[in-house]
């Protein structure tokens, strides 16, 4: 039975990022103790930028054995790895290079290839890395997610075919704006992770946050983020006060 989502509200975006870094380290330490490695899928966007910076800082970096971390991506834009819109490029600059992550532990989506080809290649990579049987879904230790103003997460956008995929692990996605062509993990992969963490900040997300939490049944049709419902793992939402401003006061949880 799926566990209900855990919701935590922080004073501001900086506190959200610090809490996320702490969770990242904790989940990583637990995964390494349990099976000698930590599989984490990164997300794009502005909040991960701050998260990468703090994880690579002198405060947090010494707390994890980075030689045992394998980095995956939840989605990628169809651009070369040096492009300013590349999720890999951001992580490489702010996280991988400062921490000296070995290339063999960085598993990027090949945005420079045709999306169908890149999707198939990435699914093959995931299968080899996780040694998952064909009829099963992989189990990642941590999946980091953001959410757009339209309720999309990863590159799962409202009304797109990627949302209805039932068997494939990685598929092409289509964005209504920006770099339209994308590659994304599917709901099946995300929902089988051990821990899923949403990082959502800003007043422009408040209405969608309220709709997802106040009426999840209806929200699932409109907002892909509402379809993140892990099979057995934990689902955590880290929100700043602005993003949580339309939630009912009685159910708010303020964390520090």
N, C-alpha and C positions, 0 to 999 in steps of 0.2 A: 504493500500500500504506500502510495506517495505521501511524503511528509508535507505539512503546510509550509509555505514560505516563511522565512524568518526576516523580519523587517527591523532595520536599525537606522535611526536618524541622528545625524551629527550636525554640529553647529555650522560648519562650512565645508567647502570642497577640500580644503587642506586637511581637515580632520578625517574626512572620508578616505583620502588617499593614505594617511598614516594607518588607519584601521585596516585598510586593504593590504598594505605592506605587512602588517603584523599577521594577518590571516594567511597571506601567501607564504610567509616563513613557516608558520605553524603547520599548515597542510603539507608543505614540502618536507619538513622534518619528519612528520608522521609517515609520509609515503616512503621516504628513504629508509626509515627503520623497518617498515613493513616489507618492502620488496626491492630495496637497494637502489631505487631510482624514483624520480619525480617527473611525471608527464603533465605539462601545463600548456593549455591553448591560450594564446594572447589575443587581445582585441585591438582595434584601431581607435582613433578618436583622441580628444584632448585630455581626458582624464588619465588614460594609460600613460601619456607622456609624463605627467607628474609622478605616476606610480613607478615608472622605470627609473626616474631620477632618484627617487628615495630608496629604491631597492639597491641601487648601485652605490649608495652613500656609505661613508665609513660607519654610520650607525647600524645599518641593516645588513650590508654585504657580508660581514664576518659571521653572521648567524646561520648561514646555510652552506652546505657543501655543493657548490655550483657545478662541480665536475660530475655530479650525478643527476643534474637537471636536463631534461630534454624539452626543448621549446617547439611547440606547434603553433599554428595560427587558426583562429576561428573563421577568418575570411581574409580575402585580399582583393585589391583592385587589379584589373587587367592592365598593369603597367610594369615596366622593367624594375628590377630591384633597387636601382639608383634613383628612381623617380621620386619627387617630393610627396606624391600621394601614396607611396607604397607603405603599407603597414610594416613590412620587413625593414625598410630603410630606417624608419623611426626607431624600432626596437634595436636594430643593429648599432645605431649611433649612440643611443642613450643607455642601453643595457648590455648587449652582447660584447661590444668592444671594451667598455670599461671593466667588465667582469672577466674578460679573456675567456669567453665561452668557446669551447672547441667547435670547429665547423661541423663535425660529425653529430653534434647535439643540437644543431639548429636546423629545423625541418620547415623550410619555407614553401609556400605555394608559388608556383612559377607563373607569376602574372604576365610575363612576357610571351608565354605560349597561348595558343587558342584556349579559351576557357573550358571547352569540353575535354580537350587533351589534358590540360592542367588538372582538372577535377579527377579524371581517371587515374592519372599519375599519383595524385595525392592520396587517393583511396588505397592504391597499391602500397604506397609508403606506410600508411597507417596500419594496414594489415600486417606488413612485415614487422613493424616496430612493436605492435601489441600482440602479435601471434594469435590473433582472434580467429576462431572458426567461422566459416562462411555464413552460417545461419545465426550468428551472434552479432551483437554490437560491441564496439570497443569500449573500454572503461578508462577514461582519462581521470587523473587525480583532481585536477582543477581546470575549470573553464571560466575565463574572465569575459564578461559581456558588458557592453554599453547599450544605450537605447536612444534612438533618434526621436525627434518631435512627432514623427508619424507612427511611433511604436515599433519600428523595425529594430532588430538586433542581429548581430553578425551581418551577413548580407541577405537576410531573410526579410524581404519587403512585402508590405500588404498587397494581396491580390496576385502574387507571382507564383509560377509553377513550383519553385523550390520549396514552398511551404507544404505542398501536398506529397512530396517525395516520401515513399514508405520503405524503400529498400537500400537505396544508394547512400553512401556515407558523405560524399562530397559532390556538389553539383554546381553548374554555372548559376549565377544570380544576376538580377537586373535592377539597377537603382534608377529611380525616377529623375535623379539629378546628379550633377558631378560626373565622376567617372562611371558611366552606366554599366559597363560590363564588369562582372565580379566573379569570384569563386567563393564558395561558402560551405562550411559544415552543415549538415542537415539536422533537423530536430531530433532524429533518432540518436545521433552521436552525442549531441549536447545533453539530451535528457537521460543518458546513461552514465554521465560523469559522476564521480563521487561527491564533488563539491562544485556548485555553480554560483558564481558571484557576480551580481549586477552592480555596477558603479554608475549612479545616476545623479547628476548635479544640475542646478539651474532652474530658474523659475519657468522657463519655456517647456520644461518637462512635467510640470505639476499637474496639468489637466489629465494627461495620459496616465500618470502614476495613479491618480485618484480613480480613474475609470477602471484600471486594471485591478486595483485592490477592492473597490466597492462593488464591482459587478463583473467578476471574472468570467462567468459563462458567456455574457454578451461580448466582453472585451476580446475573448479569444478569436472571434470572427474578424474583428477590426484591427487588432494589434498583435503582430507576431510575438512580441515579448511576453504576452499573456499565455502563449503556448509552451513556454518553458516550464515544464512540470516534471521534475526528475522521477524516474522509476523508483529508485530506492535511496538516492543520495540527498544531500542537503542543498536547498536553494536559499541563498541569502541576498537581500537587497540592502545595499548601503546607499543611503540618501542624505543629501544635505537639507537644511531647513527649507531652502527655496523649493527644491523638488518635491518636498513633502508638505508644502504649505496648504494644499487643498485636502489633505487627509483629515479625517475626523479626529479631533483632539483626544477623544477618549481612548483611542487605540494606538496612539503614538508611543514609541519607545525612544527615549533619548539616551544615546550612548556617548561615552567619552573615551 
